[in-house]
Amino acid sequence: MAHTKAGGTAKNLRDSKPKYLGVKIYAGQKTQPGAILVRQRGTKILAGKNVGIGRDHTIYSLKEGLVQFREKRKTRYDGKIKNYKIVSVL
């Protein structure tokens, strides 16, 4: 005989921890060497001057300076024009 009442099993109560993606240092702000500028999945934002890119596509600063974001239009091989965001440190 059971000593506790029958309770259903909870199967959907687990959740993954947040990844905290996005821009960490915005345009016009000062940055130090090695500081993370953008955390992203894939290269949505490209690396410009004085900026490195990690193996998980994290963009970080290589030199001290001010952060600058800009857009560049590129023509792809199939003729489509696409706007790319580029981050640089000046």
C-alpha positions as CSV (number, residue, x, y, z in Angstrom):
1,M,0.0,0.0,0.0
2,A,1.3,3.4,-1.0
3,H,2.2,5.8,1.8
4,T,1.9,9.0,-0.3
5,K,-0.8,10.0,-2.7
6,A,-0.1,9.5,-6.4
7,G,1.5,12.6,-7.9
8,G,2.3,13.1,-11.6
9,T,5.8,13.4,-12.8
10,A,7.0,16.8,-14.0
11,K,8.7,16.5,-17.3
12,N,8.8,20.0,-18.6
13,L,10.3,22.0,-15.6
14,R,13.9,22.1,-16.9
15,D,15.3,25.1,-18.7
16,S,18.6,26.1,-20.1
17,K,20.5,29.1,-18.5
18,P,20.5,32.4,-20.4
19,K,23.4,33.0,-22.9
20,Y,23.6,36.8,-22.4
21,L,24.1,37.6,-26.1
22,G,24.2,41.0,-27.8
23,V,26.2,44.2,-27.8
24,K,28.3,44.8,-24.7
25,I,30.0,48.1,-25.5
26,Y,28.1,50.6,-27.7
27,A,29.2,53.1,-30.3
28,G,31.1,56.1,-28.9
29,Q,32.2,54.3,-25.7
30,K,35.8,53.7,-24.7
31,T,37.2,50.2,-24.7
32,Q,40.3,48.4,-23.4
33,P,42.3,45.7,-25.2
34,G,40.6,42.3,-24.8
35,A,37.2,43.8,-23.9
36,I,34.2,42.0,-25.4
37,L,32.2,44.2,-27.7
38,V,29.6,41.8,-29.1
39,R,28.5,38.2,-28.2
40,Q,26.6,36.6,-31.1
41,R,25.7,33.3,-32.7
42,G,27.2,33.3,-36.1
43,T,28.7,36.5,-37.7
44,K,25.7,38.8,-37.8
45,I,28.1,41.7,-37.1
46,L,31.5,41.6,-38.8
47,A,34.9,42.5,-37.4
48,G,36.5,45.8,-38.6
49,K,39.8,47.6,-37.7
50,N,41.5,46.8,-34.4
51,V,38.9,44.1,-33.6
52,G,39.4,40.4,-33.3
53,I,36.8,37.6,-33.6
54,G,36.8,34.5,-31.4
55,R,35.9,30.9,-32.3
56,D,32.4,31.4,-30.9
57,H,32.0,34.5,-33.1
58,T,32.6,36.8,-30.1
59,I,34.0,40.2,-31.2
60,Y,36.6,41.7,-28.9
61,S,38.9,44.8,-28.9
62,L,42.6,44.5,-29.8
63,K,43.5,48.1,-28.9
64,E,42.3,50.9,-26.7
65,G,40.0,53.5,-28.3
66,L,36.4,54.4,-29.2
67,V,33.9,51.9,-30.6
68,Q,32.4,52.6,-34.0
69,F,29.6,50.8,-35.7
70,R,28.9,51.2,-39.4
71,E,27.0,49.6,-42.3
72,K,28.5,48.5,-45.6
73,R,26.6,47.4,-48.7
74,K,28.0,44.5,-50.5
75,T,26.9,42.8,-53.7
76,R,26.8,39.1,-53.4
77,Y,27.7,36.6,-56.1
78,D,24.1,36.2,-57.1
79,G,23.7,39.9,-57.6
80,K,21.7,40.6,-54.4
81,I,22.8,43.6,-52.3
82,K,23.1,43.0,-48.6
83,N,23.8,45.4,-45.7
84,Y,26.5,44.3,-43.3
85,K,27.1,45.7,-39.9
86,I,30.8,46.2,-39.0
87,V,32.3,47.2,-35.6
88,S,35.7,48.9,-35.4
89,V,37.9,50.5,-32.7
90,L,39.4,53.8,-33.5
